């Protein structure tokens, strides 16, 4: 479904709300509840959503590195839910995966999350019970852990990027969360894109002002291809983890679902010249996703390149000589259907799998089995190769730990928690299993995860 390109049609837009830097921010309680928010342009009614605290996205949670955070989830929905703290290296019992690390919180129930925050960076939280539907309905928000010494910037801006599939006749979220077409193809793709729950808000800045832009892709399935316009920038962190050296942004920024990128940008556009963050919009070319209205000048000239952010703990590169290597084929989907896979303890053919809504598999297993994909010893280093035998890209996300992509020459890239694996390609990652517990490993195209592309590993 796509919206008409008319005066009633949707435009992609922007919103970036200035953020203060308090010691702690956000409510002590997260209430998962129905709400109505104005996602669509003026002239459309408010859209019914599921929310944290009545807003989409949910309230920004902010805390200093090295502190301990506690939040109570109150479930005011009529379905069970839970909260996953995406990218945070926390205790397994607090990871929020319904059916693996906790029971889903029933309607009217509550659950107390409490954990230490060892790593600074940009993270997010979202529902992890029937997450394809619950996240698409609005259950997500951003979480920022501040470094003890902030970088040399003028403002810190959180840009939570998302898309929504809206019925153009009603302005409400389109049905079809269990659609076989979406689940067996690219996932649930929206027809309205925006930032911070807004499609039409422009950020104001001055020439030569320096901003930290924290980009979070909270979309259900969309890969955002972005570029800077009237801004010069550096990537300083990926998935919350600082880069050893800031990298100049000289090409497009590819942000798969669940990935984050911290940019430090200088406003280079002159007074009155449009600037901002653009998104690739297919045949429509490049469109403004987060615009910047430039008014006046802050300084006569731009600053020098930014210094690196301070490293987080446990960021050493693993030594890979002689370590165990694991292979995980990514299988299934439309145009490359499964012949068979294990599901709920039985080997099923493609027809039986489809009848149960399972279109994908990881290493021959559709959905999480009773046994983990791998059992790892505490502090064991391991190599894991994703081989994408499908015709669709997949954003593979590991809970509880970060990893590094291993290049063909054996070098290791920046630490990530989500990696984009393109069709027909193989991507190898290396990790140190330094966080004990049961950790989910799944595609963050959430329809794929719901339809077979989910497994788990155990760290003893």
N, C-alpha and C positions, 0 to 999 in steps of 0.2 A: 504494500500500500504506500502511496506517496501523496503528499498534499498538493493541491493545484497551485500552479505558479500564477497567482492572480493577486489582486489587492487583498483578498482574504487568505492568501497563502502565507506560509511561514517563511521567515528569513532566519538564517543562523545569526547569532548575536553574541553578547558578551555580558559579563558582570564580574567585577572584582572589588570586593569590599575592603577598605583599609582595616588593618588589624592592629590592635594594641599589643603590647608584650607584657601582660600581667604574669605574676608568678604562677597562678593557676587560673584557668578559664574553663567555662562550660559547667553545666549543672551537675550536681552530685547524683542525680537520678536521670536515667535515660528512659523516657516513657515511649514505648512503641505504640502508636495510636493512629487511627484514621484522621485525616485532615483534608482540607481543600486549599489549594495554592494556585496562584495565577501563573501557570507555566506558559500558556499560549498568549499570543498578542491580544491587545485590547479589542473587544468585540466578541471574543470567545468567553465562555463561562470559566470559572475556576475549575481546576481539575481535581477530582477525588484521588487521593494518594494514601499510602501508608507512610508514616513519618516517625522521626524521633523528635518528640516535643512539639509537633505541629508545623515543622518547616522542612523544606527540601532544598539543599541537603540538611542533615541534622546539625545541631549546634557544634561549632568548632570547639574541640577540646584541646587545651594547651597546657603544658607543664614543663618544668625545668628538667634537664637531663640529671639522672642520678637520684631522682625522687621516687616516691611510690604513689601510684594512682589507684583510686577506688571509685567504682561507679556501680550503682544498682540499676539493673534492667527491670522495668515494670512493664509487663505485657498487657496492654489494653486492647489488643486485637482479639479477633475471635478464632485465631489459629495459633499454634505453637510457634515459637521463634527463639533465636539466640543471637549473640553478638560475637563476631570474629574481629580481632584487633590486627588488621592486616599489616604484615611486615615487621611487627614487634617481636623481638626474641624474648619471649616471656615463658612463665611456667606452663607446662602442657595442660594442666587442669583449667587454666584460664583462657585457652585458645578459642573456645566458643563454638566448636564444631558439634552440632547436634548429632547424636548417635555414635560419636567417637570419643570425645573428651567430656561430654556432659549430656544429660537429657535435655531435650528441648523444653523451654519454659512454657507451661500451658497458659491458656487465657486466664487472666486474673492472677497469675503467679509472678514471682520475681526471682532474680538471681544476682548475687553479689560478686562482682569481678574486682580483684585486687591484685596488683602486680608491680614489680619494680620496672623502671624505665632506664635501662643501661645505655641506650643509644639515642643520640640526638638525630633529628631528621624529620622528614615529611612522611606521614603514615595515614591510614584511614581505617574506619570501622564500618562494618556492614553486617546485615543479617546472614546467618549461615544455617538456616533451616529452610528448605525449598528456596534456595537463594536466587535461582533464576527469576522467579516471580516476585519474591519479597524485595530484592534489590531493584528490579525494574519498577516496582511500585513506589520506590523512594526511600527505602531503609538503608541509608548510608550517610556518612559524615566524615569530616577530616579531623586528624589528630596530629598536632605539631609538638615535637619535643625540642626545646630550645637549647642551643649550646650555652655554656657558661659565659662565653664572650662572643657576642654577635659579630658578624662580618661588618665591614665598612659599607653601609648602605643607608639610603634615606628612608626607605619604606619596605615593609615586608608584606607581600600580597599572596593570599591563598586563592588559586584558581581551580575549582573542582569542576572538571569538564565532564559533560554527560550528554546523552541524547535520549529522547523520549518518543515512543510510538503512540501518536495521538490520532484519534478518529477525527477527521476534519469536519464532520457533520455535527459532532457533539462536543468536541473539545475535551473528551475524556480519554483515558488510557485505552488503547485498543485491546480487545480480548485476544485470545490465542496464545496464552502463556505455555500451553502444552502442544502448540502447533507442530506436527511432524515436519512440515516444511522448514520452519525456523530451526528446529533442533537438529535436523539432519543436514542442513546447509551451513550458512555462515553465522547463524544465531539471530537473536532478536535485535534488528537494527532500527533505530528511531528515525523519524522524519523531521524532528526538531532538535537542533543542537544548541547548547548554551553553557553558561558557566555560573556556578553558585546559584543554580535554580532560576536564572534569569536569561532572557533572550535578547534584551534590549538596553543593557546598562553599559555606559562607557566610563572607563577610568580616566581621571584627569591627572596630568603630570606636567612638569616643566622640562624644557630642554636641558640636557646634561644631568637630570636627576637620575640617581642610581636606585634600581628596584631589585628586590629579590622576589622572583616569581616562583611559587611552589605549585607545579602542575600535577594534578591527580586525574587519571583517567578512570572515572567511576562508571563508564558505560557498560552495558550488558555484553556487548560483542564488538563494538566499533573500534577499529584501529584508527586513531587520529594521526594524520600527517600534517605537521604544523611548520610554519616558518615565521620569522620575525620581519616586521615592516616598520621602518623608522626607528628601530631599536638595534643596538649592537650588544651582543651578549656572550656569556660563557656558561657552560654547564659545570656546576660545582658539586652536584650529588645526583645519584640515580637510586631509586627505590630506597631513599633515606640514607644511603651510605655515601660519605664524602669521597670525591675523586682525589687522587694524590696530587694532581695538577689540574686546575681549571682548563677546560677545553673550549676554545672559541667556537661559537655556533656559526658555521659557514655553509651549512646545508639544511635540508629539512630535518625536523625532529619527529621521529616515529615513536608514538606512545600507544602501546597495546593496552587492552583492558587490564586494569589493576596496576599498571606501571606508573611511576612518578619520576619527575625530573625537576631538580632545583636549578633555576637559572639566575644569574646576576646580570642585569641588563642596564645599559645606559640609554636614555632617550636621546636619539640623535636628530629626530625630526624637528624642524623649526616651528615656531609659534603659528598655529592655525593649520598645519599640515597633518593630515590623518596619519596615525601610526597604530601599531598593535600587533596582536597574534592572529595570524591567518590560518585557516584550515583548508585543505584540499577537498573540494566538493564535486568530484567527478567531472561531468561535462560542463558544469557551471563554473569550473575553474577555481580560483582561490577566493574565499569569502572571509570576512572578518568574524572571528570567533570571540576575541577579547580586544576591543578597540581601546586606543589611548587618545584622548583629546589633549593636544599640547597647547598650553597657555603660558606664555612667558618663558623666561630662562632662569635657571637656578645658578649656573656658573658660566664663566666665559669659555671654558674648554672642558672636555671630558677628562675623567681620572685615568690613572694607570690601570692595568689589568688587575683583577682582584687576587688576593692571596687565597691559598687553599683553606677550606674549612678544617677545623681540627679533626683528627681521625677518631672513630669510635673504637671501643675495645674489640679485641678478637677479630682483627681485620688482616692478620697475616695470611699470605698465600700458602695453600697446602703444598707439601712436598708429595709429588705424585709418582715417584719412582717405586714400582712394584706394588702399587695399591690395587685394590679390587676394582674391576670394571664391570658395569652393569649396562644392559641394553634394554631400552623401553621403546618398542615400536608404537607409533600412534596410528591407529587403524580405524577404518570404517567411513561412515558418512555417505552422502549422496554421490553417485558416480564412481564410488569405490567401496561398495557395500561389503559388510562382513560376510564371509562364508559361514563362520561359526565363532562363538566365544563362550567362555564360562560366565554364567550369571546365576547368582544365588545357589552355588554349589553344583550346578548342572551345565553340561555342554549343550548349547542350543544353536540351531541353524538360524540363518538370517531372518526367515519368516517368524520364527518364534521370538527372536530378539525384538523385531520391529513391533510385534503384538504387545510387547511389554514396554515399549517406548525406549528401547535401547538401540542406538544406531552407531555407537562408537565403542572402542576398546583400547586399553593400554596393555600391551604385551599379552593379548589374548584374553584379558579379563574385562568384562563389562561391569562397571561399578565396583565399589570396594568389596573385596572378598573377606572371608572370615580370617584369612591369613594375610599378613602384610606382603607387599611386593618385595621388600627386603628387610632383613634384620641387621642392624649395624651396631657395632660396639661403640661405647661412649668414646669420643675423640678419634674415632676411626676416620681416615680420609678415604674418599671413594670417588670414582669417575662414573658418570651416568650419561649415556648417549640416547637422546631422543631422535628417532628416525621417523620422519613424517611421511608415511605412505598414503596420505589422503590428499585431496585436491583443495584443502582449505588450510589457512594458517591457524596456529594454536598458541595461546599465551599460557605457558606451563608455569604454575605457581607452586612453590614449596612452602609449607607452613613452618614456623618456628626457627628457621635457619636461613642464612643467605649462602649464595654460591657464586662461583666465577665461571664465565664461559671460557672454555679452552679453545684457542685458535689452532689452526692446522700446524703451525710451527711450534706448538706447545706452550706459547705464552698465555697468560691468564688475564682476562679483562676485569673490569670493575665488579664489585660485589653487587648482586641483584637478588631479588626474591621472585621475579617473574621474567621469563625469557620468551621471546617470540620465535617460534619455529615455523619456517615457511614451507609451503607444499613441496614435496620431493626432496627436501634437504634434511641433513642431519646436524644436530647441535649437541656438543658435548659440554657438560658442566662438571665442575669439581667442587666438593664441599667437605667440610669437617663436621662430623656428626657430634656436635658439642652440646646438644640440648636434649636431655632424655625425655622419652615419651612416645606417644603415637601421633604422627604428624601426617596430615593430609597432603597429597600431591595430586593436582588436578589442572585441567584446562580452565582458564578464567573467562573464556567464552562460556558464560554460565549455562547456556542451553546444552553445550557439549558435555559439561560436567554432569548435568542432570540426566544425560542420556548415555552414560557409560564411561566417560573420560575422567574417572575419579579412582584413585587408589590411595594407599597409605604406606608409610614406612615406620618401622619401630626402632628407636634408639634405646638400647638396653642400659 
